[in-house]
């Protein structure tokens, strides 16, 4: 027995010898760079795998649909997805993994850097069920949580100190975002702007290495293709700047509505303590909305990719409104219905028991909102605004306002579409939208009244009465 142990040393002994070898041949910083690169590659592969799994499940379930008519299965599939996700999390995983970004932020604020090994793969499986079955949300929350767990467990295996473990948790989360969006700067700014991790120069360099490794891994595995390539070759027309500024204002106001509905539905579903009732309620609300507007099914990147390249028919596919596809007014009404319904569907997905994210829905909602804005102005004032361009700009606007991360929004949108010549309108739309949201929310005179009374209309009515009615 003693000989067996000698010939097959325990993992702890092997790790101890490796640590001694590393101390002799590698500096601490060099090893962190190497480990961060590995974390980025693994997180990028996880992002690619998640995308493929969602596409496979979604493709199978929708292969029976008829594109020229309504599909009654849409009233069943999303409900089944939310219920199956709830069963998987409660009885198989037995670990709550929904709201991955929020959980990660809470862990970081409490200096909890050790994440369970289970989280390195569980969010991918749960998100595949949720989104593959039609959950109207994104995959970035689960993959960010997975990436953070990969970084945490890598640091734990090599017995790195808590501060280095914290760094790899943040880098892993950013790598997940970078891989899922194929946006290295977007992933880095997620860690800096959303997670708000304190970082010095060395930490930022490690973060950049990790997100580049993740995005390049996902990009190469997917055949060097973008999810939503923006195929417009014409440069930005500066004469459109006044309308871009108005678009930023519109995106800011819409972001207020979007965030309010998200929180409202979340509070309502949060009062349901029976998990089966919560799953059923969220699933039914989601199913009804997806049946009315099938473009809400899943992440919606296919619809977004078509819309920003001039094909608006995507918002009518498989829906009750297919016959009216040639009518500009009907298209406008459908787009208006979608932007009103998207936040209900996303909140029902995330708060009803699904495992998904909040970022991709803002991109989808922004795209349709931008189309709605430009088409409405064209219709009312006989203008010739480039509708597809405004749909693209508004993606950054709504993400900046709803997520309150303007830098991440503008760089992520720019990188996703590879449209760097349009950075100016993206920046303006995102900045104005974020400014409008800040005006009515955090740290302002408006914040106290707006949040307490739950509505901008109530606030404006009170101000009118106060100033003009004495």
N, C-alpha and C positions, 0 to 999 in steps of 0.2 A: 504493500500500500504506500509505503514511504517512497519507494522508487517511482511509483506512478505519479505521485505529486511532484517529484523532482523532475521527471521527464515532461510533465505537462503543468507548467506553473500556472497558478491562479491568475485571473485577469488583473487583480490588483497588483500582483508582483510584476507582471508584464508592463502595466501602465507606469509603475514606479521606475522600472528600467528605462522606459521610453522618456520619462520626465528627466531622468539623469542625462540621457543622450542629448535631449533637446537643450538642456541647460548648457551643455558643453559646446554644441554646434550651432544653435540658433538663439538669437536675441529674443526677448519677450515680444517686442514689436514686430519682428519679422514673422514669428509664429502666428501672431494675431492676424496679420495680413493674409498668410496662407490659409488659416482656418476660415477667415471671412470670405475668401474666394470660394472655398468649398461649400460654405453655407449658401452663398449666392447661387452657385451652380445647382445645388440640390433644390433650393427654393424655386429657381427658374424651371427646373424639370417638373416640380410639383404644380406650378402654374400651368405649364403646358398640358400635363396629365389631367388636371381639373377641367380645362377647356375641352379636351377631347372627350372626357367622360360625359360632360354635360351635353355636348353636341350629339354623342351617340345615343344617349337616352332620349333626348328631345327629338332627334331624327326618327327614331323608332316609333315613338308615341304619336308623332304628327304625320307619319307616312300614310295613314289611312284617311287623312283629311281631304275634303273636296274644295279646291281653291275658289270655285265659283258660287259657293253657298255657305250658309252657316253650318257649324259643326257642333252638334249637341254634346259630343264627348268633352268639349271644353268646360261643361258644367260639372264634370266628374273628375277629370285628370288632376286639376290643381288641388282639389280637396283631398284626393288620395295622396298627393305628394306631401302636403302639410301633415296629414295624419301619419303617414309612413315615417316621415322625418321625426315626428314626436315619439313614435314607438322606438325608433332606432336610438334616439338620444336617451330616452328614459330607461329602456329595458336591455339594450345591448351595450351602449357606452356607459350608461349610468353616470354621466358627467355633463353638466350644462356647458354647451359650447356656442350657443347663439350669441349674437351681438359681440363678435370676436374683437372688434376694435375697441368697443367700450370696456370689455373685460381686460383687454391688454392695457388700456390707459389706467384703469383702476389698479391693476397689479403694479404698474410702474410707479404710481403715486404712493403706493404702500410699500415700495421697495421689495416687492415679491418678484424675483427674477427666475425662480426655478419653476418651470412648466412641465407638466406630466408628459412622458414620452407618448402617451396616447394621442396628444394634441398634434403630433407631427403628421398624422394621417387622418384622424377622425373628422376634422372639419371638411376635408376634401370629399369624403364619402357622403357625409350628411348634406353638403351643398349640392352634390351631384343629384341627390334625390329631390331636393327642394326646387332647384332651377331646371333640371331635366323634365320635371313634371309640370313646369309652367309657372313657378314662382316668379313674380315680377320684381326682381331685385338683381343684385350683382354678386360676383364671386370674389370680390376683392377683400371683404371682411374675413371670410374663412381662410383665404390663402395668406393674408397678413398674420393671422393667428398661428397658422401652420408654420410660416417662416420664422416667427418669433420663437416658437417651440423648437424648431430645428437649431436656431442659434443658441437657445438656452441649454439644450441637451448636449450640443457640441462642447460648450464651455464646461458643463458638468462632467462629461466624460474625461476631459483633459484637466480637470481640477483647477480651473482658472479662478482668480479672485472675483468677488462679487461685482466690482466695478467693470471688469472685463466682461463678465457675464451679462451685465446690463447693456453694455455696448453691443454685444452680439445679438441680444434680444431685439434691440432697436434696428440693427442692421438687417437681421432676418426678416422683420416685419416690412421694412422698406424694400427688401429684395422681393418679397411676395407681391407687393404692389407693382414694382418695376417689371416683374415677370408677367403678371396678369395683363398689364396695360402695354407692355413692351416700351416702357418709358423710364429710363434711368433717372432723369431729373425729377420726374413725378414721384418716383419711389423715394428718392433722397429727401425731397421736400415734404413728403408724408411723414417721415420720421422727425424732421425738424419742425414742421409747422403744425401738424396734427397731434403727434405724440409729444411734441415740445420737449424733446430730450436735450439735456444740457450736454454740449459737446465742445471739445477743444479742436485744435487743428488736426492732431493725429486722429481723433475720432471721426472727424468729417472725411478725412482721406480714406479711412477704413470703410466708412459708409459708402463712399463713391465706388470703391473697388467692388463692394458687395453688390450694389445695384446694377453696375455695368455687367458683372458676371451673370446676374440673374436675367436681365433683359436680353443679353446676347444669347444666352442659352435658350430661352423661350423663342426668340426670333429665329434662330437657326433650326430648332426642332420643328417649327411650324413652316419651314420652307422659305424662310426669309420674306415673309409676307406680313403686311399690317392688317389689323382687324378692321379699321375704318379708313382706308386711304382716301385722301382728299385730292381728287384728280383735276382740280382747277389750275390751269397754267397761267391765267391772266393775273397780273399784279393787282394789289389793292388799289381801288380808285379813291383817292383822298376826298373827292367831292361827296362821298357817302358818309363822311365823318359825323355830320349832324344826326343822321339817322342811326349811326352806331351808338352815339351818346344816348339817344332815345331808347335804343334797344337795351342798353345797360340799365336804364331806369326801369324799363318793363321787366327785365330779368330780376332786378332787386325786389320789386313788388310781388312778382310771382314767387320768388324764393320765400318771402314772408308767408304767403298762403301755403306753399308747399310744406314748410317747416311746421306751421301751425296744425295742419291736418295730420302730419306724421305724428306729432305729439298727442293730438286729440285721440286718434285711433289707438295709439299705444296705451294711453291712459284707460280707455274703455276696455280694451282687451286685457290690460293688466289687472282689472278688477275681477276677472274670471279666474278663480283659484282652482277650479277643476281643469286639469290639463286637457282632458278629452273635449270638454266644452270649448276651451280656448282654441284648440286645433280645429274643431268643426266650425266655429264662428269665423275665425280668420280665413279658413279654406273656402267657406261658402261666399264670403265677401269677395275674395280673390277670384273665385270661379265665375261669379256673375259678371264682374268687370272684364275678365279675359274673354268671356263669351261675347260681350258687347263689342269689345275692342281687342281682337286677337293679336294685334301688334304688341300688346302688353305681355304676351307670353315670353317668359325667360328674360334674358338680359337685353335683348332688342338691338344688338349690334348690327344684325343684318338689315333691319329697317333704317338705322342711323346711317350705315354705309351707303344705302341707296339714296336717302334724302339729301345728304350733303353733296351728292353727285348728280342731282337733278331728277331722280326718279322718285316721285311722291307716292306712287301707287302702293308702296309697302305698307302704308298705314291702313289700307283697305283690304289687304290679303285675308282670305278666309272669313270675311266678316259679313254682317247683314247689309253693309253699305256698298258692296262690290259693284252693284249695278249703276251706282251714281258716280263712278270713278272719273268720268269725263266732265263732271259739273264742278266748277271752281268753288261755288258757294257750298256745295255738299262737302268737298274736301276741307274747306275752312271750318265747317261745323264739326266734322269728325275730329279734326286736329284740336279744336277747342274742347271737345269732350274728352279727348285723350289727356290733355294737360291738366284738366280738372280731376280726372280719375286716377292718374298715375300715382299720386301720393297716397291715395286710399289703398291701391293695390300693393304698393311697396310696404306700407306700414302693416297691412294685413299679413303679408308674407313674413316680415321680420318679427312682428310681435305676436303672430298667431302660432308660432312654433317652428317656423322655417329657420334654416341656417344659411344666411346670405349676407350681402353687404349693402351699404347705402350710397356708394359713390357712382356706380354705373347707372342707377336710376336717374340721378341728376343729369347725367350726360344725355340720356334718352329724352327726359322731360325738356331739357334745354333745347335739344335739336327740334322737337316738335313745336316748342314755344317760339323759337326763332322763325320757323316756317310760318306759324300763325301770325306773328307780328308783321313780317314783311308782306305776306299775302293780304292781310287786312288793309295795310296802307296802300298797296297796289290797287286793291279793289275800291277803296273809298276815295282815293285822291288821284287815281289814274297814273300811278308812278310805275317805274320799271326797275324796282329794286331787285337785285339778284337774290332770289329766295333761298337757294341752296347755300350761298355764302352766309346769309344771316342765320340760317339754321346751324351752321358750323360755329359762328361767333357765340351764339347763345348757349352752346354747350359749356363753354368756359364761364359764361355769366351765371347760369343757374348753379353750377357746381360751386363757384366761388361764394355765392350767396347762401345756398342751403348748407354747405359743409363749412363755410366760413374759413376757407383756405385759398385765398386768391392766387398766391404764387403757385401752389400745386396745381390749381385749376388751369391757369394759363399755360404753364409749361407742359402739363400732361396732355391737354387737348392739342397743343401744337405738335408734340412728339407723336401722338397717336395718328394724326392725319398727315404727318411729315409735310406740313404747310408752313414753313418757317417765314415765308414772305408775308404771311398774314398775322404775324405776332402783334403788330400794333392794334388792329381792331380787337383781337382776343384780349389783349392787355386792358384796353379801355373798357370793354364790356365787363370783364371780371372785376376791375377796380370799382367801377360805378355801382355795379350790383352789390358788391361787398359793402361799399359805403352806405348804400340805402339800408341794407340789413343792419349794419352797426348803428345806424341812426335810430332805429326802432327797437333795438335789443340791448346789447351789453353796454354798461357804463355811460348811459346818456339820460337826459331828462325824460325822453320818450320811453325808456326801458321800463321804469317803474309802473307807468300807467298802462302801457301796451300789454305787458306780460300779465299784469294782474287782472285786467278786464277781458283778456282773451280775444282781442280783435282790433284791427285797425279802424273799422267803421265806428265802433263804440268810442275809440279815442278821438277820432275826428269830430264826432257828434258832441262830445263833452267840451272839446276846445271851442267849437262854434258857439255853444250855449254860454260858455264862460266869457268869451270876448264880445259877442254881439247881443246877448240877451241879459247881460248884467249878472 
